[in-house]
Structure formats: structure tokens, C-alpha cells
Amino acid sequence: MRHLVSPYEEKDFCAEVTKGLELCYSKVPAVPAKKPALAKLFGVKSYQVASKNKKLIVLSWESNKGYVVYPTKKDRRGGYEHVFSLAESIGFELESSVLAPVLSNAIRLSSV
């Protein structure tokens, strides 16, 4: 995986999201983990530092809806809460023409 730096092309954005989904559950994590995955990804020591000033969006699969995207908001403890009222369903197939605008909108709606 690579880090995309804004501005980036829509096709690159969709390609990285698709790659992330393909890699999902592809490795068995160490239990207990020595370092949170996000901290490891960003090369920092803790989740708190890794998530500072970062937005989170959640791309989820629901058997009756297909893919659903949730924007989030940061809570007081540094975690994230789903904003269920702003969820958008993409459907059962991931098409770039639908995926990119929905994810971009979720990023815009999410808060730090």
C-alpha cells in the first residue's frame, strides 16, 4: 500500500481502496500486537499519535445492502464514532464511478 497525497487522481484513489480490500485479512496478526496497525503504518509509537488530525471513514459490507460507507467523528478519548445518519450505500459491486464520489463525500463529512 502507498500513501496518497492530495491532490490525487480518482483512479489512483479507487485502486488503493480496492487493493486495501484485497489485502484485508490476508495476514494473521501477532497476538498481542506489539504496536497498533495504524501506528505501524505511519511509523509512530502509538495510536494516539497516528490518528492525530486524521479523519476516518468506514467501508463496511452488509449482507442486505452491500457496501456501506460511514463518515465518523472523533470522540473525546481519541477514538472514532460512526455517523450512522450520514451512511451511504454503494451497492453490491464496487464501481469506481460510484466509489470515488461516495468516499470523497464521507471524507468531507468526517471530522477530527
N, CA, C and O atoms as CSV, one atom per row, in Angstrom:
chain,resi,resn,atom,element,x,y,z
A,1,MET,N,N,0.855,-1.170,0.000
A,1,MET,CA,C,0.000,0.000,0.000
A,1,MET,C,C,0.900,1.232,0.000
A,1,MET,O,O,2.011,1.224,0.530
A,2,ARG,N,N,0.390,2.260,-0.598
A,2,ARG,CA,C,1.127,3.518,-0.605
A,2,ARG,C,C,0.229,4.616,-0.072
A,2,ARG,O,O,-0.997,4.507,-0.097
A,3,HIS,N,N,0.848,5.659,0.401
A,3,HIS,CA,C,0.103,6.809,0.909
A,3,HIS,C,C,-0.178,7.751,-0.253
A,3,HIS,O,O,0.741,8.146,-0.970
A,4,LEU,N,N,-1.422,8.108,-0.440
A,4,LEU,CA,C,-1.766,9.080,-1.460
A,4,LEU,C,C,-1.690,10.470,-0.848
A,4,LEU,O,O,-2.144,10.696,0.273
A,5,VAL,N,N,-1.120,11.382,-1.589
A,5,VAL,CA,C,-1.012,12.768,-1.136
A,5,VAL,C,C,-1.905,13.607,-2.040
A,5,VAL,O,O,-1.821,13.523,-3.265
A,6,SER,N,N,-2.751,14.407,-1.432
A,6,SER,CA,C,-3.670,15.250,-2.181
A,6,SER,C,C,-2.892,16.325,-2.929
A,6,SER,O,O,-1.936,16.859,-2.367
A,7,PRO,N,N,-3.235,16.663,-4.132
A,7,PRO,CA,C,-4.309,16.099,-4.949
A,7,PRO,C,C,-3.874,14.791,-5.603
A,7,PRO,O,O,-2.693,14.598,-5.891
A,8,TYR,N,N,-4.820,13.905,-5.833
A,8,TYR,CA,C,-4.534,12.628,-6.467
A,8,TYR,C,C,-5.637,12.321,-7.462
A,8,TYR,O,O,-6.742,12.857,-7.380
A,9,GLU,N,N,-5.317,11.462,-8.388
A,9,GLU,CA,C,-6.278,11.071,-9.422
A,9,GLU,C,C,-7.324,10.124,-8.833
A,9,GLU,O,O,-7.016,9.308,-7.965
A,10,GLU,N,N,-8.545,10.241,-9.309
A,10,GLU,CA,C,-9.639,9.379,-8.856
A,10,GLU,C,C,-9.305,7.910,-9.078
A,10,GLU,O,O,-9.613,7.076,-8.226
A,11,LYS,N,N,-8.683,7.580,-10.200
A,11,LYS,CA,C,-8.353,6.185,-10.494
A,11,LYS,C,C,-7.320,5.638,-9.512
A,11,LYS,O,O,-7.381,4.465,-9.144
A,12,ASP,N,N,-6.364,6.480,-9.078
A,12,ASP,CA,C,-5.374,6.050,-8.083
A,12,ASP,C,C,-6.041,5.815,-6.729
A,12,ASP,O,O,-5.724,4.856,-6.025
A,13,PHE,N,N,-6.962,6.698,-6.380
A,13,PHE,CA,C,-7.709,6.600,-5.129
A,13,PHE,C,C,-8.478,5.279,-5.086
A,13,PHE,O,O,-8.387,4.537,-4.108
A,14,CYS,N,N,-9.232,4.988,-6.140
A,14,CYS,CA,C,-10.029,3.759,-6.203
A,14,CYS,C,C,-9.139,2.526,-6.224
A,14,CYS,O,O,-9.477,1.509,-5.618
A,15,ALA,N,N,-8.010,2.604,-6.911
A,15,ALA,CA,C,-7.087,1.463,-6.979
A,15,ALA,C,C,-6.533,1.135,-5.596
A,15,ALA,O,O,-6.421,-0.040,-5.246
A,16,GLU,N,N,-6.184,2.145,-4.803
A,16,GLU,CA,C,-5.654,1.904,-3.462
A,16,GLU,C,C,-6.721,1.357,-2.519
A,16,GLU,O,O,-6.426,0.509,-1.676
A,17,VAL,N,N,-7.949,1.830,-2.652
A,17,VAL,CA,C,-9.051,1.302,-1.826
A,17,VAL,C,C,-9.286,-0.171,-2.176
A,17,VAL,O,O,-9.427,-1.008,-1.284
A,18,THR,N,N,-9.326,-0.479,-3.447
A,18,THR,CA,C,-9.524,-1.857,-3.891
A,18,THR,C,C,-8.384,-2.750,-3.407
A,18,THR,O,O,-8.618,-3.871,-2.955
A,19,LYS,N,N,-7.161,-2.257,-3.503
A,19,LYS,CA,C,-6.001,-3.023,-3.036
A,19,LYS,C,C,-6.104,-3.277,-1.529
A,19,LYS,O,O,-5.805,-4.374,-1.057
A,20,GLY,N,N,-6.520,-2.275,-0.794
A,20,GLY,CA,C,-6.695,-2.434,0.649
A,20,GLY,C,C,-7.723,-3.499,0.989
A,20,GLY,O,O,-7.533,-4.283,1.919
A,21,LEU,N,N,-8.808,-3.524,0.235
A,21,LEU,CA,C,-9.832,-4.543,0.459
A,21,LEU,C,C,-9.315,-5.934,0.123
A,21,LEU,O,O,-9.634,-6.902,0.813
A,22,GLU,N,N,-8.520,-6.034,-0.931
A,22,GLU,CA,C,-7.939,-7.331,-1.300
A,22,GLU,C,C,-6.971,-7.843,-0.237
A,22,GLU,O,O,-6.873,-9.049,-0.012
A,23,LEU,N,N,-6.257,-6.926,0.416
A,23,LEU,CA,C,-5.292,-7.310,1.447
A,23,LEU,C,C,-5.937,-7.556,2.811
A,23,LEU,O,O,-5.312,-8.116,3.711
A,24,CYS,N,N,-7.183,-7.133,2.950
A,24,CYS,CA,C,-7.885,-7.277,4.218
A,24,CYS,C,C,-7.909,-8.748,4.638
A,24,CYS,O,O,-8.288,-9.616,3.852
A,25,TYR,N,N,-7.515,-9.017,5.849
A,25,TYR,CA,C,-7.469,-10.363,6.430
A,25,TYR,C,C,-6.495,-11.288,5.708
A,25,TYR,O,O,-6.641,-12.508,5.782
A,26,SER,N,N,-5.506,-10.736,5.014
A,26,SER,CA,C,-4.551,-11.565,4.285
A,26,SER,C,C,-3.380,-12.021,5.150
A,26,SER,O,O,-2.611,-12.894,4.749
A,27,LYS,N,N,-3.244,-11.429,6.341
A,27,LYS,CA,C,-2.175,-11.831,7.255
A,27,LYS,C,C,-2.761,-12.082,8.639
A,27,LYS,O,O,-3.728,-11.436,9.043
A,28,VAL,N,N,-2.182,-12.997,9.337
A,28,VAL,CA,C,-2.605,-13.259,10.711
A,28,VAL,C,C,-1.780,-12.345,11.622
A,28,VAL,O,O,-0.553,-12.439,11.642
A,29,PRO,N,N,-2.440,-11.469,12.369
A,29,PRO,CA,C,-1.690,-10.543,13.219
A,29,PRO,C,C,-1.104,-11.237,14.451
A,29,PRO,O,O,-1.619,-12.250,14.925
A,30,ALA,N,N,-0.028,-10.665,14.944
A,30,ALA,CA,C,0.558,-11.157,16.191
A,30,ALA,C,C,-0.392,-10.822,17.331
A,30,ALA,O,O,-0.954,-9.728,17.382
A,31,VAL,N,N,-0.566,-11.758,18.232
A,31,VAL,CA,C,-1.435,-11.525,19.387
A,31,VAL,C,C,-0.628,-11.758,20.642
A,31,VAL,O,O,-0.123,-12.866,20.828
A,32,PRO,N,N,-0.479,-10.793,21.501
A,32,PRO,CA,C,-0.931,-9.419,21.346
A,32,PRO,C,C,-0.009,-8.655,20.390
A,32,PRO,O,O,1.171,-8.976,20.249
A,33,ALA,N,N,-0.572,-7.648,19.748
A,33,ALA,CA,C,0.201,-6.834,18.809
A,33,ALA,C,C,1.205,-5.984,19.578
A,33,ALA,O,O,0.891,-5.440,20.637
A,34,LYS,N,N,2.409,-5.876,19.038
A,34,LYS,CA,C,3.441,-5.053,19.672
A,34,LYS,C,C,3.129,-3.573,19.504
A,34,LYS,O,O,3.477,-2.753,20.353
A,35,LYS,N,N,2.475,-3.244,18.405
A,35,LYS,CA,C,2.166,-1.861,18.100
A,35,LYS,C,C,0.861,-1.838,17.306
A,35,LYS,O,O,0.644,-2.718,16.473
A,36,PRO,N,N,-0.018,-0.851,17.543
A,36,PRO,CA,C,-1.250,-0.773,16.757
A,36,PRO,C,C,-0.933,-0.680,15.261
A,36,PRO,O,O,0.061,-0.067,14.869
A,37,ALA,N,N,-1.779,-1.288,14.434
A,37,ALA,CA,C,-1.549,-1.322,12.984
A,37,ALA,C,C,-1.399,0.077,12.393
A,37,ALA,O,O,-0.542,0.302,11.538
A,38,LEU,N,N,-2.219,1.005,12.841
A,38,LEU,CA,C,-2.146,2.371,12.321
A,38,LEU,C,C,-0.819,3.032,12.691
A,38,LEU,O,O,-0.234,3.751,11.881
A,39,ALA,N,N,-0.348,2.789,13.905
A,39,ALA,CA,C,0.943,3.331,14.330
A,39,ALA,C,C,2.070,2.733,13.492
A,39,ALA,O,O,3.009,3.430,13.108
A,40,LYS,N,N,1.966,1.448,13.219
A,40,LYS,CA,C,2.972,0.784,12.393
A,40,LYS,C,C,2.969,1.347,10.972
A,40,LYS,O,O,4.031,1.589,10.397
A,41,LEU,N,N,1.793,1.554,10.412
A,41,LEU,CA,C,1.655,2.088,9.068
A,41,LEU,C,C,2.300,3.467,8.938
A,41,LEU,O,O,2.974,3.752,7.948
A,42,PHE,N,N,2.092,4.319,9.939
A,42,PHE,CA,C,2.630,5.681,9.893
A,42,PHE,C,C,4.016,5.809,10.513
A,42,PHE,O,O,4.602,6.892,10.497
A,43,GLY,N,N,4.547,4.719,11.060
A,43,GLY,CA,C,5.890,4.742,11.617
A,43,GLY,C,C,6.021,5.559,12.888
A,43,GLY,O,O,7.039,6.213,13.115
A,44,VAL,N,N,4.979,5.517,13.722
A,44,VAL,CA,C,4.988,6.226,15.008
A,44,VAL,C,C,4.775,5.219,16.129
A,44,VAL,O,O,4.542,4.037,15.873
A,45,LYS,N,N,4.855,5.685,17.369
A,45,LYS,CA,C,4.822,4.762,18.504
A,45,LYS,C,C,3.435,4.403,19.024
A,45,LYS,O,O,3.266,3.353,19.643
A,46,SER,N,N,2.436,5.260,18.782
A,46,SER,CA,C,1.139,4.985,19.397
A,46,SER,C,C,-0.020,5.313,18.458
A,46,SER,O,O,0.131,6.043,17.478
A,47,TYR,N,N,-1.174,4.751,18.789
A,47,TYR,CA,C,-2.403,5.006,18.035
A,47,TYR,C,C,-2.774,6.479,18.140
A,47,TYR,O,O,-3.202,7.089,17.160
A,48,GLN,N,N,-2.608,7.049,19.336
A,48,GLN,CA,C,-2.961,8.455,19.557
A,48,GLN,C,C,-2.185,9.375,18.623
A,48,GLN,O,O,-2.758,10.291,18.033
A,49,VAL,N,N,-0.894,9.137,18.489
A,49,VAL,CA,C,-0.068,9.951,17.598
A,49,VAL,C,C,-0.444,9.682,16.143
A,49,VAL,O,O,-0.526,10.616,15.345
A,50,ALA,N,N,-0.673,8.426,15.793
A,50,ALA,CA,C,-1.005,8.053,14.416
A,50,ALA,C,C,-2.331,8.651,13.962
A,50,ALA,O,O,-2.479,8.992,12.788
A,51,SER,N,N,-3.289,8.784,14.861
A,51,SER,CA,C,-4.621,9.264,14.475
A,51,SER,C,C,-4.808,10.763,14.701
A,51,SER,O,O,-5.877,11.301,14.412
A,52,LYS,N,N,-3.791,11.435,15.209
A,52,LYS,CA,C,-3.904,12.871,15.460
A,52,LYS,C,C,-4.137,13.605,14.141
A,52,LYS,O,O,-3.410,13.417,13.166
A,53,ASN,N,N,-5.165,14.442,14.139
A,53,ASN,CA,C,-5.551,15.232,12.963
A,53,ASN,C,C,-5.872,14.376,11.736
A,53,ASN,O,O,-5.699,14.823,10.602
A,54,LYS,N,N,-6.330,13.165,11.963
A,54,LYS,CA,C,-6.700,12.261,10.864
A,54,LYS,C,C,-8.204,11.996,10.913
A,54,LYS,O,O,-8.799,11.857,11.982
A,55,LYS,N,N,-8.791,11.931,9.731
A,55,LYS,CA,C,-10.188,11.543,9.615
A,55,LYS,C,C,-10.233,10.047,9.351
A,55,LYS,O,O,-9.267,9.465,8.859
A,56,LEU,N,N,-11.354,9.434,9.678
A,56,LEU,CA,C,-11.567,8.016,9.414
A,56,LEU,C,C,-12.900,7.862,8.706
A,56,LEU,O,O,-13.896,8.466,9.102
A,57,ILE,N,N,-12.914,7.061,7.670
A,57,ILE,CA,C,-14.178,6.638,7.067
A,57,ILE,C,C,-14.205,5.115,7.134
A,57,ILE,O,O,-13.160,4.464,7.121
A,58,VAL,N,N,-15.389,4.564,7.204
A,58,VAL,CA,C,-15.537,3.117,7.327
A,58,VAL,C,C,-16.265,2.601,6.092
A,58,VAL,O,O,-17.361,3.057,5.766
A,59,LEU,N,N,-15.644,1.651,5.416
A,59,LEU,CA,C,-16.260,0.961,4.289
A,59,LEU,C,C,-16.600,-0.431,4.794
A,59,LEU,O,O,-15.714,-1.232,5.095
A,60,SER,N,N,-17.882,-0.705,4.882
A,60,SER,CA,C,-18.357,-1.938,5.509
A,60,SER,C,C,-19.197,-2.740,4.508
A,60,SER,O,O,-19.714,-2.202,3.529
A,61,TRP,N,N,-19.314,-4.037,4.784
A,61,TRP,CA,C,-20.176,-4.914,3.984
A,61,TRP,C,C,-21.349,-5.352,4.831
A,61,TRP,O,O,-21.170,-5.853,5.941
A,62,GLU,N,N,-22.546,-5.164,4.312
A,62,GLU,CA,C,-23.755,-5.618,4.985
A,62,GLU,C,C,-24.513,-6.508,4.005
A,62,GLU,O,O,-24.767,-6.114,2.866
A,63,SER,N,N,-24.869,-7.704,4.452
A,63,SER,CA,C,-25.455,-8.693,3.541
A,63,SER,C,C,-26.726,-8.222,2.843
A,63,SER,O,O,-27.006,-8.656,1.726
A,64,ASN,N,N,-27.493,-7.354,3.470
A,64,ASN,CA,C,-28.738,-6.891,2.850
A,64,ASN,C,C,-28.581,-5.604,2.037
A,64,ASN,O,O,-29.492,-5.233,1.296
A,65,LYS,N,N,-27.428,-4.910,2.166
A,65,LYS,CA,C,-27.224,-3.637,1.468
A,65,LYS,C,C,-26.005,-3.638,0.552
A,65,LYS,O,O,-25.920,-2.830,-0.372
A,66,GLY,N,N,-25.078,-4.527,0.802
A,66,GLY,CA,C,-23.815,-4.488,0.074
A,66,GLY,C,C,-22.834,-3.589,0.805
A,66,GLY,O,O,-22.792,-3.576,2.036
A,67,TYR,N,N,-22.050,-2.840,0.052
A,67,TYR,CA,C,-21.062,-1.947,0.657
A,67,TYR,C,C,-21.741,-0.679,1.174
A,67,TYR,O,O,-22.577,-0.081,0.497
A,68,VAL,N,N,-21.359,-0.287,2.388
A,68,VAL,CA,C,-21.890,0.922,3.005
A,68,VAL,C,C,-20.709,1.732,3.527
A,68,VAL,O,O,-19.782,1.181,4.121
A,69,VAL,N,N,-20.751,3.043,3.301
A,69,VAL,CA,C,-19.681,3.939,3.748
A,69,VAL,C,C,-20.222,4.826,4.861
A,69,VAL,O,O,-21.268,5.461,4.728
A,70,TYR,N,N,-19.467,4.851,5.973
A,70,TYR,CA,C,-19.840,5.660,7.120
A,70,TYR,C,C,-18.790,6.736,7.369
A,70,TYR,O,O,-17.609,6.417,7.505
A,71,PRO,N,N,-19.196,8.012,7.432
A,71,PRO,CA,C,-18.263,9.008,7.934
A,71,PRO,C,C,-18.167,8.841,9.454
A,71,PRO,O,O,-19.018,8.186,10.055
A,72,THR,N,N,-17.173,9.407,10.062
A,72,THR,CA,C,-17.018,9.313,11.515
A,72,THR,C,C,-16.689,10.677,12.105
A,72,THR,O,O,-16.375,11.630,11.391
A,73,LYS,N,N,-16.771,10.739,13.425
A,73,LYS,CA,C,-16.316,11.927,14.152
A,73,LYS,C,C,-15.453,11.448,15.309
A,73,LYS,O,O,-15.682,10.373,15.864
A,74,LYS,N,N,-14.475,12.241,15.662
A,74,LYS,CA,C,-13.587,11.897,16.772
A,74,LYS,C,C,-14.344,12.047,18.088
A,74,LYS,O,O,-15.123,12.984,18.262
A,75,ASP,N,N,-14.112,11.131,18.997
A,75,ASP,CA,C,-14.708,11.283,20.314
A,75,ASP,C,C,-13.668,11.864,21.276
A,75,ASP,O,O,-12.508,12.046,20.908
A,76,ARG,N,N,-14.079,12.145,22.475
A,76,ARG,CA,C,-13.201,12.815,23.450
A,76,ARG,C,C,-11.973,12.002,23.830
A,76,ARG,O,O,-10.942,12.562,24.204
A,77,ARG,N,N,-12.082,10.687,23.734
A,77,ARG,CA,C,-10.968,9.819,24.135
A,77,ARG,C,C,-9.985,9.549,22.994
A,77,ARG,O,O,-8.992,8.847,23.186
A,78,GLY,N,N,-10.257,10.104,21.803
A,78,GLY,CA,C,-9.356,9.911,20.678
A,78,GLY,C,C,-9.783,8.819,19.725
A,78,GLY,O,O,-9.121,8.577,18.716
A,79,GLY,N,N,-10.891,8.154,20.037
A,79,GLY,CA,C,-11.424,7.145,19.127
A,79,GLY,C,C,-12.362,7.782,18.117
A,79,GLY,O,O,-12.455,9.007,18.037
A,80,TYR,N,N,-13.045,6.972,17.359
A,80,TYR,CA,C,-13.963,7.470,16.336
A,80,TYR,C,C,-15.342,6.868,16.536
A,80,TYR,O,O,-15.478,5.721,16.961
A,81,GLU,N,N,-16.367,7.659,16.223
A,81,GLU,CA,C,-17.750,7.196,16.279
A,81,GLU,C,C,-18.343,7.254,14.873
A,81,GLU,O,O,-18.191,8.251,14.167
A,82,HIS,N,N,-19.022,6.171,14.473
A,82,HIS,CA,C,-19.711,6.173,13.179
A,82,HIS,C,C,-20.824,7.223,13.212
A,82,HIS,O,O,-21.485,7.392,14.237
A,83,VAL,N,N,-21.031,7.916,12.114
A,83,VAL,CA,C,-22.177,8.817,11.972
A,83,VAL,C,C,-23.191,8.067,11.102
A,83,VAL,O,O,-23.226,8.220,9.881
A,84,PHE,N,N,-24.003,7.261,11.762
A,84,PHE,CA,C,-24.925,6.368,11.068
A,84,PHE,C,C,-25.931,7.116,10.197
A,84,PHE,O,O,-26.332,6.623,9.142
A,85,SER,N,N,-26.335,8.302,10.637
A,85,SER,CA,C,-27.334,9.062,9.880
A,85,SER,C,C,-26.818,9.547,8.528
A,85,SER,O,O,-27.615,9.914,7.665
A,86,LEU,N,N,-25.503,9.557,8.327
A,86,LEU,CA,C,-24.914,10.026,7.073
A,86,LEU,C,C,-24.349,8.887,6.216
A,86,LEU,O,O,-23.634,9.130,5.244
A,87,ALA,N,N,-24.676,7.648,6.585
A,87,ALA,CA,C,-24.170,6.484,5.835
A,87,ALA,C,C,-24.705,6.492,4.404
A,87,ALA,O,O,-25.835,6.910,4.152
A,88,GLU,N,N,-23.876,6.023,3.477
A,88,GLU,CA,C,-24.281,5.906,2.068
A,88,GLU,C,C,-24.028,4.490,1.594
A,88,GLU,O,O,-22.942,3.941,1.781
A,89,SER,N,N,-25.035,3.912,0.982
A,89,SER,CA,C,-24.906,2.570,0.429
A,89,SER,C,C,-24.382,2.665,-0.995
A,89,SER,O,O,-24.853,3.483,-1.785
A,90,ILE,N,N,-23.399,1.820,-1.322
A,90,ILE,CA,C,-22.828,1.788,-2.664
A,90,ILE,C,C,-23.468,0.684,-3.487
A,90,ILE,O,O,-23.534,0.783,-4.712
A,91,GLY,N,N,-23.936,-0.354,-2.837
A,91,GLY,CA,C,-24.495,-1.499,-3.542
A,91,GLY,C,C,-23.577,-2.702,-3.429
A,91,GLY,O,O,-22.651,-2.707,-2.618
A,92,PHE,N,N,-23.823,-3.705,-4.225
A,92,PHE,CA,C,-23.107,-4.972,-4.105
A,92,PHE,C,C,-21.833,-5.046,-4.934
A,92,PHE,O,O,-21.042,-5.973,-4.762
A,93,GLU,N,N,-21.621,-4.094,-5.821
A,93,GLU,CA,C,-20.405,-4.061,-6.640
A,93,GLU,C,C,-19.668,-2.752,-6.396
A,93,GLU,O,O,-20.290,-1.707,-6.208
A,94,LEU,N,N,-18.349,-2.814,-6.401
A,94,LEU,CA,C,-17.539,-1.608,-6.246
A,94,LEU,C,C,-17.167,-1.080,-7.626
A,94,LEU,O,O,-16.283,-1.622,-8.289
A,95,GLU,N,N,-17.834,-0.038,-8.045
A,95,GLU,CA,C,-17.542,0.603,-9.314
A,95,GLU,C,C,-16.900,1.949,-9.037
A,95,GLU,O,O,-17.403,2.723,-8.222
A,96,SER,N,N,-15.795,2.235,-9.707
A,96,SER,CA,C,-15.056,3.477,-9.482
A,96,SER,C,C,-15.928,4.708,-9.623
A,96,SER,O,O,-15.774,5.670,-8.871
A,97,SER,N,N,-16.847,4.684,-10.584
A,97,SER,CA,C,-17.693,5.850,-10.825
A,97,SER,C,C,-18.607,6.170,-9.639
A,97,SER,O,O,-19.040,7.310,-9.476
A,98,VAL,N,N,-18.893,5.180,-8.829
A,98,VAL,CA,C,-19.725,5.373,-7.635
A,98,VAL,C,C,-18.847,5.473,-6.388
A,98,VAL,O,O,-19.095,6.302,-5.513
A,99,LEU,N,N,-17.834,4.635,-6.313
A,99,LEU,CA,C,-16.971,4.548,-5.132
A,99,LEU,C,C,-16.281,5.872,-4.806
A,99,LEU,O,O,-16.358,6.342,-3.671
A,100,ALA,N,N,-15.618,6.468,-5.771
A,100,ALA,CA,C,-14.833,7.687,-5.518
A,100,ALA,C,C,-15.677,8.832,-4.961
A,100,ALA,O,O,-15.284,9.420,-3.954
A,101,PRO,N,N,-16.821,9.180,-5.569
A,101,PRO,CA,C,-17.599,10.287,-5.012
A,101,PRO,C,C,-18.162,10.001,-3.617
A,101,PRO,O,O,-18.231,10.897,-2.776
A,102,VAL,N,N,-18.563,8.748,-3.376
A,102,VAL,CA,C,-19.117,8.412,-2.062
A,102,VAL,C,C,-18.025,8.496,-0.985
A,102,VAL,O,O,-18.257,9.044,0.093
A,103,LEU,N,N,-16.843,7.954,-1.277
A,103,LEU,CA,C,-15.742,8.037,-0.317
A,103,LEU,C,C,-15.308,9.479,-0.094
A,103,LEU,O,O,-15.064,9.883,1.042
A,104,SER,N,N,-15.212,10.252,-1.159
A,104,SER,CA,C,-14.830,11.668,-1.035
A,104,SER,C,C,-15.829,12.436,-0.183
A,104,SER,O,O,-15.443,13.277,0.628
A,105,ASN,N,N,-17.118,12.145,-0.369
A,105,ASN,CA,C,-18.143,12.791,0.432
A,105,ASN,C,C,-18.029,12.394,1.903
A,105,ASN,O,O,-18.203,13.233,2.786
A,106,ALA,N,N,-17.737,11.116,2.169
A,106,ALA,CA,C,-17.582,10.650,3.552
A,106,ALA,C,C,-16.370,11.324,4.211
A,106,ALA,O,O,-16.413,11.674,5.391
A,107,ILE,N,N,-15.305,11.500,3.450
A,107,ILE,CA,C,-14.127,12.198,3.988
A,107,ILE,C,C,-14.499,13.630,4.342
A,107,ILE,O,O,-14.136,14.130,5.406
A,108,ARG,N,N,-15.226,14.285,3.442
A,108,ARG,CA,C,-15.643,15.666,3.686
A,108,ARG,C,C,-16.546,15.768,4.926
A,108,ARG,O,O,-16.440,16.725,5.693
A,109,LEU,N,N,-17.429,14.786,5.120
A,109,LEU,CA,C,-18.375,14.811,6.245
A,109,LEU,C,C,-17.750,14.394,7.576
A,109,LEU,O,O,-18.286,14.715,8.637
A,110,SER,N,N,-16.634,13.691,7.530
A,110,SER,CA,C,-15.979,13.230,8.760
A,110,SER,C,C,-15.278,14.402,9.443
A,110,SER,O,O,-14.922,15.391,8.803
A,111,SER,N,N,-15.088,14.268,10.751
A,111,SER,CA,C,-14.427,15.347,11.498
A,111,SER,C,C,-13.332,14.775,12.392
A,111,SER,O,O,-13.346,13.602,12.765
A,112,VAL,N,N,-12.384,15.649,12.719
A,112,VAL,CA,C,-11.279,15.256,13.602
A,112,VAL,C,C,-11.474,15.840,14.978
A,112,VAL,O,O,-10.647,15.622,15.864
